[in-house]
Amino acid sequence: MLKLQAMLSYGFLENTMTNILLVTSSPRGEDSLSTQTARVFADKLQAAHTGATLTKRDVNADPSPHLAESLVHAIRRPAADRTPEDIAALAHSDSLVGELQAADIIVLASGMINFGVPSALKSWIDHIARSGVTFRYGPDGAEGLLKGKKLYLVLAYGGVYAEGPAQAMNFQEPYLKTLLGFLGLTDVEVVTIEGVAYGPEMAQKAVAAANERVDALVAASAR
Ligand SMILES: Cc1cc2nc3c(=O)[nH]c(=O)nc-3n(C[C@H](O)[C@H](O)[C@H](O)COP(=O)(O)O)c2cc1C
């Protein structure tokens, strides 16, 4: 009892709490395979990490506006020179960045649209990639500032891009890995659900394989 009190007073217990952020982005609502799989994934991660919090951000249901001139100016202006209008323009971006900064584990779901990511996810990215906040340039070049976090990408595809000439047409996974890696999220695992446009049997198999991978990743995360 005494030991527990001492741990609480030193904040040891609070510091070990895991914060999970679930970002979903599909425009296909409840039919979305990336959303369904990522939700199960995040719930299982939460169950595996005692006391973990789970924050949900659906960037399609609650979209970030396209970059506007006011936001670009606000982002670029040094913090000390910002006007009240700049601060108001940055409020949404600040809250999205805050969610990422608070997260220890990020589960990000995306389904390929026209060879890339859904436009709602691209808009979210435009709000979270902030020089001096989520990345910076120093003497050694670019440095990501979202460090020490685990990133799980849950990616759905109508086609199959794992091998052959179609690999070069996958602008979803390389883009997300490059961009999020640039922000410091380099510890990444990918769950792929592919070939879902080839009929229900193939889709079912793809989802089953993804769920198996989710279970293996959750088990590894809890160790
Ligand atoms: C508008 C639209 C465009 C799509 N474009 C592609 C594409 O370029 N390549 C592909 O393999 N699948 C494409 N698909 C299929 C989706 O990637 C597939 O349905 C996937 O499951 C979507 O992810 P979700 O289930 O999480 O919504 C497209 C689907 C839609 C609705």
The ligand as a Tripos MOL2 file, in Angstrom:
@<TRIPOS>MOLECULE
LIG
   31    33     1     0     0
SMALL
NO_CHARGES

@<TRIPOS>ATOM
      1 C1        -14.1200    6.4510  -55.6240 C.3       1 LIG1
      2 C2        -13.3120    5.1960  -55.4540 C.ar      1 LIG1
      3 C3        -12.0910    5.0960  -56.0810 C.ar      1 LIG1
      4 C4        -11.3200    3.9420  -55.9170 C.ar      1 LIG1
      5 N1        -10.0920    3.8630  -56.5180 N.ar      1 LIG1
      6 C5         -9.3730    2.7370  -56.3930 C.ar      1 LIG1
      7 C6         -8.0900    2.6320  -57.0140 C.ar      1 LIG1
      8 O1         -7.5850    3.5540  -57.6440 O.2       1 LIG1
      9 N2         -7.4100    1.4740  -56.8600 N.ar      1 LIG1
     10 C7         -7.9080    0.4400  -56.1340 C.ar      1 LIG1
     11 O2         -7.2290   -0.5970  -56.0190 O.2       1 LIG1
     12 N3         -9.0900    0.5050  -55.5170 N.ar      1 LIG1
     13 C8         -9.8350    1.6260  -55.6380 C.ar      1 LIG1
     14 N4        -11.0550    1.7150  -55.0240 N.ar      1 LIG1
     15 C9        -11.5140    0.5790  -54.2030 C.3       1 LIG1
     16 C10       -11.2070    0.8310  -52.7310 C.3       1 LIG1
     17 O3         -9.8170    0.9630  -52.5100 O.3       1 LIG1
     18 C11       -11.7550   -0.2930  -51.8710 C.3       1 LIG1
     19 O4        -13.1600   -0.3070  -51.9620 O.3       1 LIG1
     20 C12       -11.3270   -0.1720  -50.4170 C.3       1 LIG1
     21 O5        -11.9940   -1.1890  -49.6630 O.3       1 LIG1
     22 C13       -11.6840    1.2160  -49.8870 C.3       1 LIG1
     23 O6        -11.3340    1.3020  -48.5320 O.3       1 LIG1
     24 P1        -12.4970    1.2850  -47.4220 P.3       1 LIG1
     25 O7        -13.1530   -0.0830  -47.5060 O.co2     1 LIG1
     26 O8        -11.8000    1.4890  -46.1490 O.co2     1 LIG1
     27 O9        -13.4600    2.3640  -47.7630 O.co2     1 LIG1
     28 C14       -11.8110    2.8530  -55.1500 C.ar      1 LIG1
     29 C15       -13.0480    2.9920  -54.5020 C.ar      1 LIG1
     30 C16       -13.7790    4.1450  -54.6440 C.ar      1 LIG1
     31 C17       -15.1010    4.2550  -53.9190 C.3       1 LIG1
@<TRIPOS>BOND
     1     1     2 1
     2     2     3 ar
     3     2    30 ar
     4     3     4 ar
     5     4     5 ar
     6     4    28 ar
     7     5     6 ar
     8     6     7 ar
     9     6    13 1
    10     7     8 2
    11     7     9 ar
    12     9    10 ar
    13    10    11 2
    14    10    12 ar
    15    12    13 ar
    16    13    14 ar
    17    14    15 1
    18    14    28 ar
    19    15    16 1
    20    16    17 1
    21    16    18 1
    22    18    19 1
    23    18    20 1
    24    20    21 1
    25    20    22 1
    26    22    23 1
    27    23    24 1
    28    24    25 2
    29    24    26 1
    30    24    27 1
    31    28    29 ar
    32    29    30 ar
    33    30    31 1
@<TRIPOS>SUBSTRUCTURE
     1 LIG1         1 GROUP 0 **** ****
